[in-house]
Amino acid sequence: MLYLSRGILASGDPSEAAEVLTLMGDPQSWQSFPDLRECYAYASFLLNELPEAEKHFRALLEEDQSNQFARVGLMRILAGREAWEELASHAESLHAAAPTEKSAALVERLTGAGMIRS
């Protein structure tokens, strides 16, 4: 189920995301598997079920602060809500854990906007 869900979600096509939720069926059968919970959260995000996606991304981060997939998913939701202060905090955490050119550019933009204090 994991690889099929990831394969379907890889396209980022919202019309296919509903298939993942159907495939996953009863939440009790996959709740103990973080990878499947990531798939569920991302499918919810693609379907614009943002409160559901946010709830699951946050739960994943509570269990594992190093879950960069959940952090980026949550950051996308925060950006859509223009929750810049919380987004900045997550951007700093993301960059500290796994620095890339993109994370550096994001931190730089947020610093320039006064959201992050140097």
Phi, psi and omega in degrees: 000323182298308184292324177294315179299314179298320179298317179294317183284342184302330180287338183073015183276114181302328182294338179265344183296326179298328178298324179295316180297322177294315180300322183288333175059229185293120181302331181297336182281344183229000183300334182275003182246105182304322180298320178289326177293326174298316179300316180298314181297317181292320177299317178299319178300312181298328179275006180063027173267068191295319177299321179293314179298315181299317179302317182285322176298318179296318179297319178298319179290326177298323181280330184210098181297344180269005180285093184289330177297313179295321181296315180294320177300314178296321179298323178297319179293316180297322178296318178297329178271356184059039176270070190297321183296313179291322177302317180300318179299316179291325178296318178296317179296318179299313182294322179294323184278324185212074184295132175224172176298321181293318180292324177296318180295321179296312179299320179297317179295318180293325176294315178298330179275000179082012180277336178236132178265129181283000000 
